[in-house]
């Protein structure tokens, strides 16, 4: 419940800001991808300015996420190696426990005499 309230407290103002940004920047602008001839219409796109802003924001988030993913790769690899090693040692411990139980079962039963 608390997480839902926190999410609403963050997402509602963020949504309001994004809507205000969209309304304030709805003028059409042209993105020309030809640096030698900006008037070339083949390599240009005309869209409202907020579309370019949102596209840039989304692209930045994707690039940042990928950079973080690759940077943390060594930690994920170490966790994977440690998990495999833990499974190996648990298997070894189970095998030794079974061997100890087998040896204990083959020993004669202890005397019920009390020590006096």
MIDOSE-1310 file (N, C-alpha, C; in nm, 2 decimals, decimal comma, always signed):
residues 116
xxxx	+0,08/-0,12/+0,00/+0,00/+0,00/+0,00/+0,09/+0,13/+0,00; +0,19/+0,12/+0,08/+0,28/+0,24/+0,09/+0,35/+0,26/-0,05; +0,39/+0,15/-0,11/+0,46/+0,16/-0,24/+0,36/+0,22/-0,35; +0,24/+0,19/-0,34/+0,14/+0,24/-0,43/+0,13/+0,39/-0,41
xxxx	+0,12/+0,43/-0,28/+0,11/+0,58/-0,25/+0,24/+0,65/-0,30; +0,35/+0,59/-0,28/+0,48/+0,66/-0,32/+0,48/+0,66/-0,48; +0,44/+0,56/-0,54/+0,44/+0,56/-0,69/+0,34/+0,66/-0,74; +0,22/+0,68/-0,68/+0,13/+0,78/-0,72/+0,19/+0,92/-0,69
xxxx	+0,26/+0,94/-0,58/+0,31/+1,07/-0,54/+0,42/+1,11/-0,64; +0,48/+1,01/-0,71/+0,59/+1,04/-0,81/+0,53/+1,05/-0,95; +0,44/+0,96/-0,98/+0,39/+0,95/-1,12/+0,29/+1,06/-1,15; +0,21/+1,10/-1,06/+0,11/+1,20/-1,09/+0,18/+1,34/-1,12
xxxx	+0,27/+1,39/-1,04/+0,34/+1,51/-1,07/+0,42/+1,50/-1,20; +0,48/+1,38/-1,22/+0,56/+1,36/-1,35/+0,47/+1,36/-1,47; +0,35/+1,30/-1,46/+0,25/+1,31/-1,57/+0,21/+1,45/-1,59; +0,18/+1,53/-1,49/+0,14/+1,67/-1,51/+0,25/+1,75/-1,58
xxxx	+0,38/+1,73/-1,54/+0,49/+1,80/-1,60/+0,50/+1,76/-1,74; +0,49/+1,63/-1,78/+0,50/+1,59/-1,92/+0,38/+1,64/-2,00; +0,26/+1,65/-1,95/+0,15/+1,71/-2,02/+0,17/+1,86/-2,04; +0,22/+1,93/-1,94/+0,25/+2,07/-1,96/+0,36/+2,09/-2,06
xxxx	+0,46/+2,01/-2,06/+0,57/+2,02/-2,16/+0,52/+1,99/-2,30; +0,43/+1,90/-2,32/+0,37/+1,87/-2,45/+0,28/+1,98/-2,50; +0,21/+2,04/-2,41/+0,12/+2,15/-2,45/+0,20/+2,28/-2,49; +0,31/+2,30/-2,41/+0,39/+2,42/-2,43/+0,48/+2,41/-2,56
xxxx	+0,51/+2,29/-2,60/+0,60/+2,27/-2,71/+0,54/+2,19/-2,83; +0,42/+2,23/-2,87/+0,35/+2,16/-2,98/+0,38/+2,23/-3,11; +0,46/+2,33/-3,12/+0,50/+2,39/-3,25/+0,58/+2,29/-3,33; +0,55/+2,29/-3,46/+0,62/+2,20/-3,55/+0,76/+2,25/-3,58
xxxx	+0,86/+2,16/-3,57/+1,00/+2,19/-3,60/+1,05/+2,09/-3,70; +1,15/+2,12/-3,77/+1,21/+2,03/-3,87/+1,35/+1,99/-3,82; +1,36/+1,86/-3,82/+1,49/+1,80/-3,79/+1,56/+1,76/-3,92; +1,66/+1,83/-3,96/+1,73/+1,81/-4,08/+1,85/+1,72/-4,06
xxxx	+1,86/+1,61/-4,12/+1,98/+1,52/-4,10/+2,09/+1,53/-4,21; +2,07/+1,63/-4,30/+2,17/+1,65/-4,40/+2,24/+1,78/-4,36; +2,37/+1,77/-4,31/+2,44/+1,89/-4,26/+2,48/+1,99/-4,37; +2,49/+1,94/-4,50/+2,54/+2,02/-4,61/+2,43/+2,09/-4,68
xxxx	+2,30/+2,04/-4,67/+2,19/+2,10/-4,73/+2,07/+2,09/-4,64; +2,05/+2,18/-4,54/+1,94/+2,17/-4,45/+1,80/+2,18/-4,51; +1,79/+2,23/-4,63/+1,66/+2,24/-4,70/+1,62/+2,11/-4,77; +1,71/+2,02/-4,77/+1,68/+1,89/-4,83/+1,57/+1,82/-4,76
xxxx	+1,46/+1,79/-4,82/+1,34/+1,73/-4,76/+1,35/+1,58/-4,74; +1,44/+1,52/-4,81/+1,46/+1,37/-4,81/+1,50/+1,33/-4,67; +1,60/+1,40/-4,62/+1,66/+1,36/-4,49/+1,61/+1,46/-4,38; +1,49/+1,49/-4,38/+1,43/+1,58/-4,27/+1,30/+1,53/-4,23
xxxx	+1,27/+1,56/-4,10/+1,14/+1,52/-4,04/+1,08/+1,64/-3,97; +0,95/+1,67/-4,00/+0,88/+1,77/-3,93/+0,78/+1,72/-3,84; +0,80/+1,74/-3,71/+0,71/+1,69/-3,61/+0,70/+1,80/-3,50; +0,60/+1,79/-3,41/+0,59/+1,88/-3,30/+0,72/+1,86/-3,21
xxxx	+0,76/+1,97/-3,15/+0,88/+1,97/-3,07/+0,88/+1,87/-2,96; +0,76/+1,85/-2,89/+0,76/+1,76/-2,78/+0,79/+1,61/-2,82; +0,76/+1,58/-2,94/+0,79/+1,44/-2,99/+0,94/+1,42/-2,99; +1,01/+1,52/-3,03/+1,16/+1,51/-3,03/+1,21/+1,50/-2,89
xxxx	+1,15/+1,58/-2,80/+1,19/+1,58/-2,66/+1,17/+1,44/-2,59; +1,05/+1,39/-2,62/+1,02/+1,25/-2,56/+1,11/+1,15/-2,62; +1,13/+1,15/-2,75/+1,21/+1,05/-2,82/+1,35/+1,06/-2,76; +1,40/+1,18/-2,74/+1,54/+1,19/-2,68/+1,54/+1,14/-2,54
xxxx	+1,44/+1,16/-2,46/+1,43/+1,11/-2,33/+1,43/+0,96/-2,32; +1,35/+0,90/-2,41/+1,34/+0,76/-2,42/+1,47/+0,69/-2,46; +1,53/+0,75/-2,56/+1,66/+0,71/-2,61/+1,77/+0,72/-2,51; +1,77/+0,83/-2,43/+1,87/+0,84/-2,32/+1,85/+0,74/-2,21
xxxx	+1,72/+0,71/-2,18/+1,69/+0,60/-2,08/+1,74/+0,47/-2,13; +1,72/+0,44/-2,26/+1,76/+0,31/-2,31/+1,91/+0,30/-2,31; +1,98/+0,40/-2,35/+2,13/+0,40/-2,36/+2,18/+0,39/-2,21; +2,12/+0,46/-2,12/+2,17/+0,45/-1,98/+2,15/+0,32/-1,92
xxxx	+2,03/+0,26/-1,95/+2,01/+0,12/-1,90/+2,10/+0,02/-1,96; +2,13/+0,03/-2,09/+2,23/-0,06/-2,15/+2,37/-0,04/-2,09; +2,41/+0,08/-2,07/+2,54/+0,11/-2,01/+2,55/+0,05/-1,87; +2,44/+0,06/-1,79/+2,44/+0,01/-1,65/+2,44/-0,15/-1,66
xxxx	+2,37/-0,21/-1,75/+2,37/-0,35/-1,77/+2,51/-0,41/-1,80; +2,58/-0,34/-1,89/+2,71/-0,39/-1,93/+2,81/-0,37/-1,82; +2,80/-0,26/-1,75/+2,89/-0,22/-1,64/+2,88/-0,32/-1,52; +2,76/-0,37/-1,50/+2,73/-0,46/-1,38/+2,75/-0,61/-1,42
xxxx	+2,80/-0,63/-1,54/+2,81/-0,77/-1,59/+2,90/-0,85/-1,50; +3,01/-0,79/-1,46/+3,11/-0,87/-1,37/+3,04/-0,91/-1,24; +2,95/-0,83/-1,19/+2,89/-0,87/-1,06/+2,79/-0,98/-1,09; +2,72/-0,98/-1,20/+2,63/-1,09/-1,23/+2,70/-1,22/-1,25
xxxx	+2,82/-1,21/-1,32/+2,90/-1,32/-1,34/+2,95/-1,38/-1,21; +3,00/-1,30/-1,12/+3,04/-1,34/-0,99/+2,93/-1,41/-0,91; +2,81/-1,35/-0,92/+2,70/-1,41/-0,85/+2,66/-1,55/-0,91; +2,67/-1,56/-1,04/+2,64/-1,69/-1,11/+2,75/-1,80/-1,07
xxxx	+2,87/-1,76/-1,06/+2,98/-1,85/-1,02/+2,96/-1,89/-0,88; +2,93/-1,80/-0,79/+2,91/-1,83/-0,65/+2,79/-1,92/-0,63; +2,68/-1,90/-0,71/+2,56/-1,99/-0,70/+2,60/-2,13/-0,74; +2,67/-2,14/-0,85/+2,71/-2,27/-0,90/+2,80/-2,34/-0,79
xxxx	+2,89/-2,27/-0,73/+2,98/-2,33/-0,63/+2,90/-2,37/-0,51; +2,80/-2,29/-0,47/+2,72/-2,32/-0,36/+2,64/-2,45/-0,38; +2,59/-2,47/-0,50/+2,52/-2,59/-0,54/+2,61/-2,71/-0,53; +2,74/-2,69/-0,58/+2,84/-2,80/-0,58/+2,86/-2,84/-0,43
xxxx	+2,88/-2,74/-0,34/+2,92/-2,77/-0,21/+2,80/-2,83/-0,13; +2,67/-2,79/-0,16/+2,56/-2,85/-0,10/+2,54/-3,00/-0,15; +2,57/-3,02/-0,27/+2,57/-3,16/-0,32/+2,67/-3,25/-0,25; +2,79/-3,19/-0,23/+2,90/-3,26/-0,16/+2,86/-3,29/-0,02
xxxx	+2,80/-3,19/+0,05/+2,76/-3,21/+0,19/+2,65/-3,31/+0,20; +2,55/-3,32/+0,11/+2,45/-3,42/+0,11/+2,51/-3,56/+0,09; +2,60/-3,57/+0,00/+2,67/-3,70/-0,03/+2,74/-3,75/+0,10; +2,82/-3,66/+0,16/+2,89/-3,69/+0,28/+2,79/-3,73/+0,40
xxxx	+2,68/-3,66/+0,41/+2,58/-3,69/+0,51/+2,52/-3,83/+0,49; +2,49/-3,86/+0,36/+2,44/-3,99/+0,33/+2,54/-4,10/+0,37; +2,67/-4,07/+0,34/+2,78/-4,17/+0,37/+2,79/-4,18/+0,52; +2,78/-4,08/+0,59/+2,79/-4,08/+0,74/+2,67/-4,16/+0,80
xxxx	+2,55/-4,14/+0,74/+2,44/-4,22/+0,79/+2,45/-4,36/+0,76; +2,51/-4,40/+0,64/+2,53/-4,54/+0,61/+2,63/-4,60/+0,70; +2,74/-4,53/+0,73/+2,84/-4,58/+0,83/+2,78/-4,60/+0,96; +2,70/-4,50/+1,01/+2,63/-4,51/+1,14/+2,54/-4,63/+1,15
xxxx	+2,47/-4,66/+1,04/+2,37/-4,77/+1,04/+2,44/-4,90/+1,04; +2,57/-4,91/+0,99/+2,64/-5,03/+0,99/+2,71/-5,06/+1,12; +2,72/-4,97/+1,21/+2,79/-4,99/+1,34/+2,69/-5,06/+1,43; +2,75/-5,14/+1,52/+2,66/-5,21/+1,62/+2,60/-5,11/+1,72
xxxx	+2,48/-5,15/+1,77/+2,41/-5,06/+1,86/+2,48/-5,05/+1,99; +2,48/-4,93/+2,05/+2,55/-4,91/+2,18/+2,48/-4,99/+2,29; +2,56/-5,02/+2,39/+2,50/-5,09/+2,51/+2,42/-5,00/+2,59; +2,31/-5,06/+2,64/+2,22/-4,98/+2,72/+2,25/-4,97/+2,87
xxxx	+2,37/-5,03/+2,90/+2,41/-5,03/+3,04/+2,45/-4,89/+3,08; +2,42/-4,86/+3,21/+2,46/-4,73/+3,26/+2,60/-4,74/+3,32; +2,67/-4,63/+3,31/+2,81/-4,63/+3,36/+2,80/-4,61/+3,51; +2,86/-4,71/+3,59/+2,86/-4,69/+3,73/+3,00/-4,69/+3,79
